[in-house]
Amino acid sequence: MSKRTAKLALMMIAFGFVLMFAAVGPVHAQAAGTAAAPATSHDGGLMTTDGARKLGGSIGAGLALLGGGLGIGRIGGSAVESIARQPEAAGQISTAMIITAALIEGAMLFAVVVGLLASL
């Protein structure tokens, strides 16, 4: 990863945090003797707490898919390059590539499920 890509990724993460915290309305303070407002009330903020939770879960699931896809693509590219350099080791390289891709896919599926469950 180049310095420019890393800087862009950090800026996007920081921007996401700013949006996340700015979108949720201020903490609902209530006066003495009044009933509590429901968790999904819309008191002037840009987004309800329920909407922010669903947005966060969706973003988390999307980032998990993006990371897993990039990882599996990188593994495949490296395996093809290795096989081109050393064709006699193609069987061992392919086996290691498939096992590693399966492990990444399992972790990615778990992350997607956790992200989607967080939005419920």
C-alpha atoms as one frame of an Amber mdcrd trajectory, in Angstrom:
protein
   0.000   0.000   0.000   1.457   3.325  -1.015   1.593   6.346   1.253  -1.021
   8.112  -0.853  -3.446   5.195  -0.599  -2.900   4.903   3.146  -3.464   8.622
   3.611  -6.659   8.471   1.542  -7.919   5.493   3.551  -7.271   7.268   6.851
  -9.025  10.398   5.586 -12.053   8.331   4.551 -12.178   6.636   7.951 -11.946
   9.996   9.730 -14.667  11.429   7.492 -16.856   8.416   8.262 -16.446   8.979
  11.992 -17.315  12.655  11.607 -20.435  11.788   9.632 -21.400   9.105  12.120
 -21.169  11.400  15.114 -22.697  14.424  13.366 -25.658  12.458  12.058 -26.887
  11.298  15.442 -28.857  13.982  17.276 -27.748  15.274  20.642 -28.273  13.151
  23.707 -31.922  13.217  24.692 -31.965  14.905  28.086 -35.372  14.931  29.680
 -36.802  17.241  32.249 -37.913  15.890  35.610 -41.335  14.280  35.536 -41.629
  13.846  31.759 -41.914  10.569  29.948 -38.906   9.228  28.087 -38.906   9.620
  24.306 -38.609   6.451  22.209 -35.141   5.520  20.969 -36.097   6.262  17.371
 -37.382   9.793  17.958 -36.322  12.511  15.570 -35.471  15.557  17.677 -33.723
  17.780  15.192 -30.711  15.623  14.301 -29.972  14.509  10.776 -30.686  10.861
  11.529 -32.465   8.789  14.140 -30.516   6.428  16.361 -32.210   3.488  14.671
 -31.129   4.798  11.262 -27.559   5.345  12.449 -27.412   1.782  13.780 -28.632
   0.377  10.460 -26.230   2.581   8.511 -23.290   1.495  10.681 -24.127  -2.192
  10.302 -24.457  -1.827   6.545 -21.168   0.044   6.244 -19.445  -2.569   8.401
 -20.785  -5.430   6.264 -19.739  -3.597   3.083 -16.224  -2.970   4.371 -15.910
  -6.636   5.334 -16.880  -7.671   1.805 -14.499  -5.139   0.293 -11.572  -6.292
   2.424 -12.235  -9.964   1.794 -12.567  -9.446  -1.944  -9.323  -7.494  -2.095
  -7.533 -10.152  -0.029  -8.720 -13.050  -2.160  -7.843 -11.145  -5.337  -4.357
 -10.457  -4.044  -3.884 -14.120  -3.121  -4.994 -15.213  -6.591  -2.689 -12.746
  -8.307   0.289 -13.784  -6.210  -0.434 -17.459  -6.833  -0.555 -16.985 -10.602
   2.697 -15.027 -10.465   4.328 -17.767  -8.381   3.144 -20.495 -10.730   4.531
 -18.530 -13.702   7.937 -18.334 -12.010   7.986 -21.941 -10.816   5.612 -24.161
 -12.848   6.753 -27.383 -11.174   5.281 -26.209  -7.836   1.857 -25.396  -9.301
   0.038 -28.093  -7.317   1.364 -26.996  -3.938   0.781 -23.314  -4.697  -2.792
 -23.935  -5.855  -3.591 -25.976  -2.756  -2.203 -23.313  -0.439  -4.079 -20.615
  -2.372  -7.432 -22.420  -2.105  -7.025 -23.086   1.619  -6.050 -19.479   2.321
  -8.913 -18.114   0.216 -11.367 -20.367   2.061 -10.124 -19.104   5.438 -10.462
 -15.488   4.305 -13.934 -16.155   2.938 -15.005 -17.713   6.247 -13.751 -14.739
   8.230 -15.410 -12.379   5.755 -18.744 -14.181   6.056 -18.527 -13.996   9.854
 -17.803 -10.249   9.680 -20.767  -9.677   7.335 -23.108 -11.592   9.650 -21.894
  -9.599  12.670 -22.329  -6.329  10.775 -25.840  -7.218   9.689 -26.787  -8.432
  13.172 -25.578  -5.124  14.587 -28.108  -3.359  12.400 -31.072  -5.326  13.746
